[in-house]
């Protein structure tokens, strides 16, 4: 089976055929760096990182860009509140974002090749705006430049919104310099206390939408294979990207495939800073094993909403505990990771990560029942290969099983656990079974399970 992806533009699942198999292009909308991102913001980088790794395996080359928005009114407000330049804010939170994504396994083949920053592309942004004005798709007014929505007949095609309804909804408090209520800003003036750059329309700064169009053009070309991002960006951000890009490129398609991930819900509502129901990645990766957070993000199909909860994280930890225990049981078996065809088939089916995770569970169950060394080696190789394509199961089992305890805040740290196990071993040798049982019970109460075997006593979290 070839790779099939659901295209938001056509509303159909289609066989993916890149324009150039030796240079597949992928653009994913990245963060606006004015604060730490929440876990909902991580779903796209994690899921589309799995897609990036798949494209790297399947085709001759991939050019993957994920942008950084480092000039924005929210950034300006944060900098003004602290009395610092915007770079103080953006440098701090861009670095934190990269650190947090790396903790979630968005690195190596899962990471972008380039992270273009908006402020490094002001020249390209101005040039694109000038082309739009020259072609009659944009106009200057009172220091602003606006895109003329009525000049693009295809407006609303991506989001399936009726242009008249969109315009009707935009008629509240319409700026007087707009020709039409739905026209959106490409460039806006900056006062002396705001960041700004010289332009043909005066000192100012770019609008949000034009930044992505210019960066995608600069690094991936006029037409890209796949543009991805959260479903909440479909309108107006992605819709506006389509309009300005296609008009700037003489009608050439902007993106051949549009992929949109569903939102994370928390406490019955979409996770959002404006709602106040967020959980920051920066905090979660210090509270829980990051691999469990990654597993949780992959546990639902990327196009569906995902209900985030402590219970989901706990369930992910328990599942990974079982998988790593299986690998620990196979520690004396030599095996080289092999990607099972069933895993590739699941990902070929519109990145069906829940099916891939179910297949990993099936392989692990077979491995636990396998009798011959050859069967164990084959299944271990498949388990490691299956985990690799999802960014899972790449730690040493003992490292995971100890970190799962340490990160979850149990009263017993690994050093104390090992000391108690040694004390229990000594008690058993002295035939003081009551003391040995008391130690086992004490650890069990703290959520630590002991497993006696040929390799000695091993422990894991429940």
Secondary structure, 3 states (H helix, E strand, C coil): CCCEEEECCCCEEEECCCCCCCCEEEEECCCECCCCCEHHHHHHHHHHHHHHHHHHHHCCCEEEEECEECCCHHHHHHHHHHCCCHHHHHHHHHHHHHHHHHHCCCCHHHCCCECCEHHHHHHHHHHHHHHHHHCCCEEEECCEEEECHHHCCCCCCCCCCCHHHHHHHCCCCCCCCCCCCCCEEEEEECCCCCCCECCCCCCEEECHHHHHHHHHHHHHCCCEEEEEEEHHHHHHHHHHHHHHHHHHCCCCCCEEEEEEECCEEECCEECCCCCCCCCEHHHHHHHCCHHHHHHHHHCCCCCCCEEECHHHHHHHHHHHHHHHHHHHHCCCCCCCCCCCHHHHHHHHECCCHHHHHHHHHHHHHHHHHCCCHHHHHHHHHHHHHHHHHHCCCCCCHHHHHHHHHHHCCCCCCHHHHHHHHHHHHHHHHCCCHHHHHHHHHHHHHCCEEEEEECCEEEEEEC
